[in-house]
Amino acid sequence: MAIAEVVLPDAGTETVLEQLVVDGVSRTFPSPDGGVVEALVDAQLRVGQGEFISLIGPSGCGKSTLFNLIAGLDEPTSGSIVIDGVERNGQQGLVGYMLQKDLLLPWRTVLDNVVLGLEISGVARKEAYSIARPLLQTYGLGGFMDRYPGQLSGGMKQRAALLRTILFNRDVILLDEPFGALDAQTREHMQEWLLDLWDDFQKTVLFVTHDIDEAIYLSDRVFVMSARPGRIVAEIPIALERPRSPSIVTSPEFVALKATARGYLNNAHRIGGHIVVED
Amino acid sequence: MTDTMTPRDATSASPSLAPGTSEALGRLGELRSQAPVISRRRRAAKEPSTWRVNMLRVGIVVGILTVWEVGANLGWIDAFFWSQPSQIWDTAKVTLESGDIVRNARFTFGSTIAGFLIGVIGGVSIGLSFWWSRTYALVAEPMVIAFEAMPKLALAPIIVLVLGIGISSKVAMATALVIVIQILNTYAAVRAVDNDLTTLVYSLGASRWQVFLKVVVPSVLPWVVSSLRVAIGLALTGAVVGEYIGSREGLGRMIQYAGSTYDIALIWVGVFTLALLSAFLYIAVSLAERGLLKGVIRAT
C-alpha cells in the first residue's frame, strides 16, 4: 500500500531484535474462599521486532491477564516484563493496547478519538490533527472524521480504535480480540486491513483471538494457552509466505497447521479441565 | 419399525416422542381451524393537530376561571375564602403598579438562582471528589445519605435564626435542598463511569488528573445537566420556605403576609407569580441544557 518496499520480518530468517520478553511471568489473585487463583503461570514469550504473534486459548486462559501485565496495568506476582531490553513491570504507556470493546469516547469525534494517545503524551492538538487527518484518509476513515462513534458501524468503530492504537506511536501493540464482535464478512475485511497496517507501520503485534483460522492467517507464530491455571502450552511457527491472500485458508499447509493447532487446543481444554477436577 | 429413522420421520409415531404428543399436535390443528378471523384494526391513534390541542387547553382554563367567577358571584363559592378571578386581577394590577410584585419576585429569583448555583457547583464538586479516594467516598457517603433523609425544610427555623432574615438564609435553604441531591447524583454518575474507558486511557500513559479530565468529567456531565431541571425547582422551594419562616421581602413573604391578613386575592397573586417564575426558570434551564451538553462537553 502506502509504503511499498518493506522488508518483511520473516520469522527465523533474519536476526531480529527482541522487542518484548515475557520472562517467567506468573500472576495469582486471592480467591473469595481464601485460596489463590493462578491466572497465569510461568509465561515465557520472546517477541522480535516487527513480528506478528497470536495467542489462542479457551476462556479463562489468562490472555487478558497477560496483556494487562504487558501494558503495565497490573504487576506480575513473579517474573518480569522486558521491553526493548529494560525491565518494565507495572510501567504504563509503553505499548499500544486495544481492548475487546472499541472504547471510543462517545463525546469525541473520530478525529478527536484517534489523537487521544498523542494528546495525552503532550502533543499539541493542532499538530496531532495534522498527523491524524492524512492517516484517517488513507485507512478508510476519511469521510468519518467528524462523526461521533454512535454514528459508526461496528467495523468502522474498530478501525478507529485500531488507528488510535497505531497513532499512540509505540512499537508494540496488543490487540485483545479486536474483531470478536464483528460479522464474518466484516471480519475478513478487517484482517486484510490489519495486515496492510502492519505492513505499513512495521509494528510488533500481539493478537489474542478465539479463532484458529484468524490466528494462523495473520501470524508469524501462534501460541496456544491452556486454562486454570493459565499457561502457554505450545508454540506453532507459521511458515506461510507473505503477502498471504485470503484463499490461503484452503491450502494443504494451512489445513495442516490448523489441525496441529486444534490438537493443541483440545489438549489445552483437557489439561485445564483435568486440573480443575483434581483441585 | 425396522427401517432406518431419518429426522423427518419424527412427526410420525416415533418411540422418542413423549406420550400425548400426537394428540397435542392434533389439538393444535383443530384450534387453528376454529380460530376467529381477526378484523383489521387501527394500530395507533392519529396525532391530534396542534391547533386543536391548544384550543382545548385554553378552553379548559377559561372554563375553570368562568365557573369560579360566576360561582363566586352567585354565592356557590365563598369568595371570602376562595376569592374570585376579577378580584385577583384587580389586586394584581395594584401590586404591579406599586412595584411590589416585581420587587418581591426579584428577591425570590435572586435567592433561588444563588442557591441553585452554589448547590449545583458545590454538589458536583463534592460528588466528583469522591472519584479520587475510595476511603473518603466510603466514609462520606452514609453521611450524605443521612443528610438527604433529613427533612431539610425542618431546618429552616435554625437557618433563619443563625443567618438572619436577610437574603443569606434564603440562599442557604435553597442550597441545602439542591446540594445533597447533586452530590448523590454526581456520585452515582462517577460510579457509572465505564471502567474499561479509564483502563484504556491509563494504558495510554495518562495521569490520574488526565483520566479525571478526559474521561470522568465528560462522562458525568450529562447526568449533571439532566438533573438541573429538578435542581431549579428545589432551589425555588427552598427559597420560598426560607421566606415563610422570616423575611422582609420575597414572594413567600408576600403570600405569608397576605394569609395573616386574610387577603386571599393577594395570596393567589403570589401563587400565580410563583408559578410563572417557576415555569420561566424551568424553561430557561431546559434551553440551557442543550447548549451546555454540546458546548461544555466538546471543550474537554
Contacts between the chains, C-beta under 8 A, distances in Angstrom:
chain1	res1	chain2	res2	distance
A	71	B	203	4.9
A	72	B	203	7.6
A	73	B	199	6.2
A	73	B	202	6.3
A	73	B	203	6.0
A	92	B	202	5.9
A	92	B	203	6.1
A	92	B	204	8.0
A	92	B	205	5.3
A	93	B	203	7.4
A	93	B	204	6.3
A	93	B	205	2.2
A	93	B	206	7.9
A	94	B	205	7.7
A	95	B	203	7.9
A	97	B	200	7.2
A	97	B	203	4.2
A	99	B	196	5.9
A	99	B	199	7.1
A	99	B	200	6.0
A	101	B	196	6.0
A	103	B	194	7.7
A	103	B	196	5.6
A	103	B	197	5.7
A	103	B	200	4.7
A	105	B	197	6.8
A	105	B	214	7.5
A	105	B	215	7.1
A	105	B	218	7.1
A	107	B	218	4.9
A	107	B	297	4.7
A	107	B	298	7.4
A	107	B	300	7.7
A	116	B	201	7.3
A	116	B	204	6.5
A	116	B	214	7.5
A	117	B	204	4.7
A	120	B	201	7.1
A	120	B	204	4.9
A	120	B	205	6.1
A	120	B	206	4.7
A	120	B	210	5.8
A	120	B	214	7.6
A	121	B	204	7.7
A	121	B	205	6.5
A	168	B	204	5.9
